[in-house]
Amino acid sequence: RIGAAMASIGSSGFVTQPPGEEHQLLEEQLLESEMPASSQSTLLLQKKKEMAEVQAQLDRKKEEFRQRMQRCQEKEVELAAKQEAIKEQVRKFDKFLKDNDAKRVRANRKAMEEVKLREQKEAEKQLLVQELERQKDKAKELQAELSKKAIYEQFLEHVCETFEYFEDIENVLKRYETLEAAHRDLQSRVEDAEVQTEDNSATLVSHVKKTQTDSLVFNSQIANLQTSLDTMRLGAQNVENDLTKRELDAKEGVRQLGEMTMAIQNIYGRCRVRGAQPPDANENRSALYLDAIQQRVLDLQDIVLMHERHERLAKQQAAAAAAAASAAA
């Protein structure tokens, strides 16, 4: 019976049992050999079934082992590929470090150059800022001067609106420049004419004295000298007539200047506040009148602006009250 059991175990091919389990299995088979034949057949079928299940599990384990080994081989291949990739990355990283070192050297050199350039640009910037400040100060001065002289422009505009003789400010300025130039020219010509007259008078006296002294010697030249004297007198008469005409023109200019001064005084009289002291006679009245007129115009503008603000405020309050009334309704 023991031999038959061993033969059945050997024929089943179940050789993966550990030695302890094989001994136990032999003892079970010896015990079973002592059982009846029917019980042994049933037990044998049961054992074969268990052995088939164990063999199936073993086959499954072998398949799992084979699959695991295959996965291990794939992992090895993948690992080798990753090692090659890592080596390539290390090589690229070394090249990257070398490139970075070269770039760092170039960047440092470029940074030093840019620092020098920045310092140069900063110096240029400081110079430009100083020049900008000077230009701003100059612009402020020009703006202040423009604001200061704006009152004269306003006055000239008022003169153009008041008098129909002047169409615009340019006509007033041209008229003033013309009169000023004519006045200077007349003064120059009068001075030249006076000098010429004095020279002519001195020459005439000299000739008269000379003719009186040398009348006996130069009788033959008296007619010629008389003719020359008449010519010179005629020229002096023409010069005198010219001077008279220029004096009349100068008087006309003075008259127009007086009219302008009277117009300024008239406007000042309308704008002057009651009780205000008139300017001193020693002071420049025209400039003071213009300042007073400017101040009056500014006051009137402020009054108009204040009135407009009051009207807008009243309209807003009325609108608010109407809105409140409609809301309440």
C-alpha positions in Angstrom: 0.0 0.0 0.0 2.8 2.4 0.8 4.4 1.7 -2.6 1.1 2.2 -4.4 0.7 5.6 -2.6 4.2 6.7 -3.5 3.5 5.6 -7.1 0.3 7.6 -7.2 2.0 10.6 -5.8 4.9 10.3 -8.4 2.4 9.8 -11.3 0.4 12.9 -10.3 3.5 15.1 -10.9 2.9 17.0 -7.6 6.6 17.6 -6.8 6.4 21.1 -5.3 5.1 19.9 -1.9 7.5 20.6 0.9 9.0 17.5 2.7 6.8 17.9 5.8 3.7 18.0 3.7 4.8 14.9 1.7 5.3 13.0 5.0 1.9 14.0 6.2 0.3 13.1 2.9 1.9 9.6 3.2 0.5 9.2 6.7 -3.0 10.2 5.4 -2.7 7.7 2.6 -1.6 4.9 5.0 -4.6 5.8 7.2 -6.8 5.7 4.1 -5.5 2.3 3.1 -6.9 0.9 6.3 -10.4 2.3 5.4 -12.9 0.4 3.3 -12.5 0.3 -0.5 -15.5 2.7 -1.1 -14.2 5.3 1.3 -10.8 5.1 -0.3 -12.2 5.6 -3.8 -14.1 8.7 -2.6 -11.1 10.0 -0.8 -8.9 9.4 -3.9 -11.3 11.3 -6.1 -11.3 14.1 -3.6 -7.5 14.2 -3.4 -7.2 14.2 -7.2 -9.6 17.1 -7.3 -7.6 18.9 -4.7 -4.4 18.1 -6.7 -6.0 19.4 -9.9 -6.9 22.7 -8.1 -3.4 22.9 -6.7 -2.0 22.3 -10.1 -4.2 25.0 -11.6 -3.0 27.4 -8.9 0.5 26.4 -9.7 -0.1 27.1 -13.4 -1.5 30.4 -12.5 1.5 31.2 -10.3 3.8 30.2 -13.1 1.9 32.4 -15.5 2.0 35.3 -13.0 5.7 34.6 -12.5 6.3 34.6 -16.2 4.4 37.9 -16.6 6.3 39.4 -13.7 9.6 38.4 -15.3 8.4 39.8 -18.6 7.5 43.1 -16.8 10.9 43.0 -15.0 12.6 42.7 -18.4 10.5 45.5 -19.8 11.4 47.5 -16.7 15.0 46.7 -17.3 14.8 47.9 -20.9 12.9 51.0 -19.7 15.5 51.6 -17.0 18.3 51.2 -19.5 16.5 53.7 -21.8 16.0 56.0 -18.8 19.7 55.7 -17.9 20.6 56.6 -21.5 18.2 59.5 -21.3 19.7 60.6 -18.0 23.2 60.3 -19.5 22.1 62.4 -22.4 20.5 64.9 -20.0 23.7 65.0 -18.0 25.7 65.6 -21.1 23.3 68.4 -22.2 23.3 69.8 -18.6 27.2 69.9 -18.8 26.9 71.7 -22.1 24.2 73.9 -20.6 26.5 74.8 -17.6 29.4 75.6 -20.0 27.1 77.7 -22.1 25.8 79.4 -19.0 29.4 80.1 -17.8 30.2 81.7 -21.2 26.9 83.6 -21.1 27.6 84.7 -17.6 31.0 86.0 -18.6 29.4 87.8 -21.6 26.5 89.0 -19.3 29.0 90.4 -16.7 30.9 92.1 -19.4 27.7 93.5 -20.9 26.5 94.5 -17.5 29.7 96.5 -16.8 29.2 98.1 -20.2 25.6 98.9 -19.4 26.6 100.3 -16.0 29.0 102.6 -17.7 26.4 103.5 -20.3 23.8 104.0 -17.5 26.1 106.3 -15.7 26.7 108.2 -18.8 23.0 108.4 -19.5 22.4 109.5 -15.9 24.8 112.3 -16.4 23.1 113.3 -19.6 19.7 113.0 -17.8 20.9 115.3 -15.0 22.0 117.9 -17.6 18.7 117.5 -19.5 16.7 117.8 -16.2 18.6 121.0 -15.3 18.0 122.3 -18.8 14.3 121.4 -18.4 14.1 123.2 -15.1 15.7 126.3 -16.7 13.2 126.1 -19.6 10.3 125.7 -17.1 11.5 128.7 -15.2 11.8 130.7 -18.4 8.3 129.5 -19.4 6.9 130.6 -16.1 8.6 134.0 -16.5 7.1 134.4 -20.0 3.7 133.2 -18.7 3.8 135.8 -15.9 4.8 138.5 -18.3 2.1 137.4 -20.7 -0.5 137.5 -17.9 0.8 140.9 -16.8 0.4 142.3 -20.3 -2.9 140.6 -21.0 -4.6 143.6 -19.3 -3.3 145.9 -22.0 -4.6 143.6 -24.6 -8.0 143.6 -22.9 -7.8 147.4 -22.8 -6.9 147.6 -26.5 -9.8 145.3 -27.3 -12.1 147.6 -25.4 -10.7 150.6 -27.3 -11.4 148.8 -30.6 -15.0 148.1 -29.4 -15.5 151.7 -28.2 -14.0 153.5 -31.2 -15.1 152.7 -34.8 -11.8 154.2 -36.1 -9.9 151.0 -35.1 -11.0 147.7 -36.4 -8.7 145.6 -34.3 -5.7 145.7 -32.0 -3.2 145.5 -34.8 -4.6 148.7 -36.3 -4.1 150.4 -33.0 -0.5 149.2 -32.7 0.3 150.1 -36.3 -1.2 153.5 -35.8 0.9 154.0 -32.6 4.0 152.7 -34.3 3.4 155.0 -37.3 2.8 158.1 -35.0 5.9 157.2 -33.0 8.0 156.8 -36.1 6.7 160.0 -37.6 7.3 161.8 -34.3 10.9 160.6 -34.2 11.4 161.4 -37.9 10.0 164.9 -37.3 12.2 165.5 -34.4 15.2 164.4 -36.4 14.3 166.6 -39.3 13.6 169.5 -37.1 17.0 169.1 -35.5 18.6 168.7 -38.9 16.7 171.7 -40.2 17.7 173.8 -37.2 21.4 172.8 -37.8 21.0 173.5 -41.5 19.4 176.8 -40.8 22.1 177.8 -38.4 24.7 176.7 -40.9 23.0 178.6 -43.6 22.6 181.6 -41.4 26.3 181.4 -40.4 27.2 181.1 -44.1 24.9 183.9 -45.1 26.4 186.2 -42.4 29.9 185.2 -43.5 29.1 186.0 -47.1 27.4 189.2 -46.2 30.4 190.3 -44.1 32.7 189.2 -46.9 30.7 191.0 -49.5 30.6 194.1 -47.3 34.3 193.9 -46.8 35.1 193.0 -50.3 32.3 194.9 -52.0 34.7 197.1 -53.9 36.7 194.2 -55.0 34.0 191.7 -55.9 31.3 194.0 -57.4 31.2 191.7 -60.4 30.2 188.7 -58.2 27.3 190.5 -56.4 24.7 189.4 -58.9 25.7 185.8 -58.8 25.9 185.8 -55.0 22.5 187.5 -54.9 21.0 184.8 -57.1 22.6 182.1 -54.9 21.1 183.9 -51.9 17.7 183.9 -53.4 17.9 180.2 -54.2 19.0 179.4 -50.7 16.2 181.5 -49.3 13.7 179.7 -51.5 15.1 176.3 -50.2 14.9 177.6 -46.7 11.3 178.6 -47.4 10.5 175.1 -48.7 12.2 173.6 -45.7 10.2 175.9 -43.4 7.0 174.9 -45.2 7.9 171.2 -44.9 8.6 171.8 -41.2 5.3 173.5 -40.8 3.5 170.6 -42.4 5.3 168.1 -40.2 4.5 170.2 -37.1 0.9 170.0 -38.1 1.1 166.2 -38.5 2.9 166.0 -35.1 0.1 168.1 -33.6 -2.5 165.8 -35.1 -0.6 162.8 -33.6 -0.5 164.6 -30.2 -4.2 165.3 -30.6 -5.0 161.6 -31.2 -2.8 160.7 -28.2 -4.7 163.1 -26.1 -8.0 161.6 -27.3 -6.7 158.2 -26.3 -5.7 159.6 -22.9 -9.1 161.2 -22.4 -10.7 157.9 -23.4 -8.7 156.2 -20.7 -9.6 158.9 -18.2 -13.3 158.6 -19.2 -13.3 154.9 -18.7 -11.5 155.3 -15.4 -14.1 157.8 -14.3 -16.8 155.3 -15.0 -14.9 152.5 -13.3 -13.6 154.4 -10.3 -15.2 153.5 -7.0 -16.7 156.4 -5.1 -14.5 157.7 -2.4 -11.3 156.3 -4.0 -8.4 158.8 -4.1 -7.3 159.8 -7.7 -3.7 159.0 -8.5 -0.9 161.5 -7.7 -0.1 164.0 -10.5 3.6 162.9 -10.3 2.8 159.3 -11.0 2.1 157.7 -14.3 -1.6 158.2 -14.5 -2.3 156.2 -17.6 -0.7 153.1 -16.1 -2.6 153.6 -12.9 -5.9 154.2 -14.8 -5.3 151.0 -16.8 -4.7 149.0 -13.5 -7.9 150.5 -12.0 -9.9 149.6 -15.1 -8.5 146.1 -15.1 -9.4 145.7 -11.4 -12.9 147.0 -12.1 -13.4 144.6 -15.0 -12.2 141.7 -12.9 -14.6 142.7 -10.1 -17.5 142.8 -12.6 -16.5 139.4 -13.9 -16.4 138.0 -10.4 -19.9 139.5 -9.8 -21.2 137.9 -12.9 -19.7 134.5 -12.0 -21.2 134.7 -8.5 -24.6 135.6 -9.9 -24.5 132.6 -12.3 -23.5 130.3 -9.5 -26.5 131.6 -7.4 -28.8 131.1 -10.3 -27.5 127.5 -10.9 -27.9 126.8 -7.2 -31.4 128.1 -7.1 -32.4 126.0 -10.2 -30.9 122.9 -8.6 -32.8 123.6 -5.3 -36.0 124.2 -7.3 -35.5 120.9 -9.3 -34.8 119.0 -6.0 -37.9 120.4 -4.4 -40.0 119.5 -7.5 -38.5 116.0 -7.5 -39.3 115.7 -3.8 -42.9 116.9 -4.4 -43.4 114.5 -7.3 -42.0 111.7 -5.2 -44.3 112.5 -2.3 -47.2 112.7 -4.7 
